[in-house]
């Protein structure tokens, strides 16, 4: 018994079907609107020069010193309080 090979079917190239979707994808995309940025806030001075204010020949401290640690330990200036970074002492501002 011999087996006969089935005849191969030739398929037509799908050229027309492939071209149609390409034309649909060519649509123009809408452009994104540019974001409006707010102006940057001015940063506060940092370092040792922010702790002192020079008026003529006088030098004054801008931040209070810690009551527990003594002179040399400045307290951090917050919205409603002063805090010591060394010992954690907090003194609230009075309005």
BELSULNOR-V148654 format. One record per helix or strand of 3 or more residues. SS is the DSSP state (@ for helix, = for strand). FROM is the first residue (numbers start at 1). TO is the last residue. If there is no record, write none. Layout:
# BELSULNOR-V148654
SS,FROM,TO / SS,FROM,TO
This chain:
# BELSULNOR-V148654
@,15,24 / @,48,50 / =,52,55 / =,58,61 / =,70,77 / =,81,84 / =,90,92
